[in-house]
Amino acid sequence: MRARRAVRETVSGLPREFWWLWTSTLVNRLGAFVATFMALYLTLDRGYSATYAGLVAALHGLGGVISSLGGGVMTDRLGRRPTLMIAQASTAVSVALLGFVRDPAAIAGVAFLVGMASNASRPAVQAMMADIVRPEDRIRAFSLNYWAINLGFAVSSMAAGFIAEASYVAGFLIEAAMTMACAILVFLRLPESRPAEAVKTAAASADDSVSLGTVLRDGRFMSVVGLSFLVALIFQQGSVGLPVAMGEAGFTPAEYGMAIAVNGVLIVVLQIPVTRFIEHRDPRRLLVVSSVLAGYGFGLTAFAGSVGVIALTVCVWTLAEIVNAPTQTGIVVRLSPLHGRGRYQGMYTMSWSVAGLVAPLLSGFVIDRFGAEWLWGACAVLGTVAGLGYGVLMRRVPEEKAAVVAEPEAGTRAQPEVGAA
């Protein structure tokens, strides 16, 4: 009964539009097969080298970096709903095309387009969620969305192996179909949520009052983006530094799989109860603690000599991830103006995309040149720096502002954002 009450309190009070957006996120992640088996597809099925597979992965990531900003601009100029539909429909088409192209240059080019299209929806999702959810419920909403992302990814990762054994092309087509289903869901169920102030601003002037230059000149926010980049570098080591270090230490791929599986399981199990614990707590302290916990969680890997101990270190930094992700997204909302949420969320998303490009190069260089122990020590240092930075920057977090959501289309009803934190 206590568990049922906790779940009911966690999911209650959120608007209907949020749950349609949440469903779209879950379906999208359930169909995310291509990222899981792309390297295997290129090396085993198509016969390309590991170097070429790495180049394609890098181009995919580069597309995501570019579209983080482009998607943010589209979110503010065109609106949340059109951006989501364009991004998801483009992703579906490009993923389906990727399954049929054979020329190496064409594969690399389409992979770049897939990276651009798939990442362009993230600023729109985060901005729409900030629009339709009350300020006091945002941490809970972002946590539930993060939970859906990880649940969908866990299921799709397991399914990807079975699908790849049957047909790689089938994996591309299934992901394309599920992504297109998300675009249709957005079209049928989600109204535009852009605040009325942003609509009036866009109508009054061809030049939006918030440009990318405005975001770049916002010193406090860009400092937060920089700290987010440091934290993202740490978390990326779970998928880039940890498997390499475990391989050099004599562990098998299966043992790495068992250790990293703890991350997904804990997120699915603990995201909701941890959210209840942190929902109304000081975000500055949460960011400081989660940053330090992430850094030293990876730092402890230097002393881990068995799979069991490595799994315990995964538990430490996974707890930091559960706390950091929704809190950080909520802080971005509080630091961004109502009519510039898309651009601000795009810049924040870019910090993670850039970290995804830098982390493999950084971890490989450090491990080859100095050894894995130096990589884990660097993680501890980065976590400490990020924690201190959040402690200084977040001393006076601005209050939330109330917003009036733009009038939805006929036949739909958007939940207005009311009240102030």
KAGI-V457763 format. One line per field, one symbol per residue. ss: DSSP state (~ for helix, > for strand, _ for the rest). phi: phi as a letter, one per 20 degrees, with the letter a starting at -180 (. if undefined). psi: psi as a letter, one per 20 degrees, with the letter a starting at -180 (. if undefined). A space follows every 10 residues. Layout:
ss->???
phi->???
psi->???
//
This chain:
ss->_~~~~~~~~~ ~____~~~~~ ~~~~~~~~~~ ___~~~~~~~ ~~~~~____~ ~~~~~~~~~~ ~~~~~~~~~~ ~~~~~~~__~ ~~~~~~~~~~ ~~~~~~~~__ ___~~~~~~~ ~~~~~~~~~_ ~~~~~~~~~~ ~~__~~~~~~ ~~~~~~~~~~ ~~~~~~~~~~ ~~~~~~_~~~ ~~~~~~~~~~ ~~~~~~~~~_ ____>~~~~~ ~~~~______ _~~~~~~_~~ ~~~~~~~~~~ ~~~~~~____ ~~~~~~~~__ __~~~~~~~~ ~~~~~~~~~~ ~~~~~~~~__ __~~~~~~~~ ~~~~~~~~~~ ~~~___~~~~ ~~~~~~~~~~ ~~~~~~~~~~ ~~~~~__~~~ ~~~~~~~~~~ ~~~~~~~~~~ ~~~~~~~~~_ _~~~~~~~~~ ~~~~~~~~~~ ~~~~~~____ ____>_____ __________ _
phi->.fffffffff eenefgffff fffffffgff eeefffdgff ffeeeeneff fffffffffg ffgffffgff ffffffeeof ffffffffff fgfffffffd fcfgffffff ffffffffef efgfffffff fedfgfdfgf ffffffffgf fffffffffg fffffeafff ffffffffff fffffffedd ffdgggffff ffffbfdffd dfffffefgf ffffffffff ffgfffffdd efffffffen fegfffffff fggfffffed gfffgffegd efffffffff ffffffffgf ffdedbffff ffffgfffff ffffgfffff ffffedfgec ffffffffff ffffffefgf ffffffffec offfffffff ffffffffff fffefcffff dfcdfggffg ncbeffecmc f
psi->hgghhggghh iqiqqhhghg gggggggghh jmhghgjggh ghgggijrrh gghhgghghg hhhhggiggg hgghhhghrg ghggggghgh ggghgghhii qhpghggggh hghgggghih ighgghghhh gipqgijggg ghghghgggh gghgghgghh ggghhgphhh gghgggghgh hgghgghhio rpjpqhhhgh ghhhqhoqho rhhgghingg ghhggghhgg hhhghhihig gghgghghij qrhhhggggh hhggghghgi gghhghhigk rohghghggh gghgghghhi hhjpjrhghh hhhhggiggh ghggghgghh hgghiqqgjj hggghggghh hhghhhhhgh ggggggghhh qhhhghhhgg gghggggggh hghkhnpqqq qqqpqqprrp irpqoqpqrq .
//
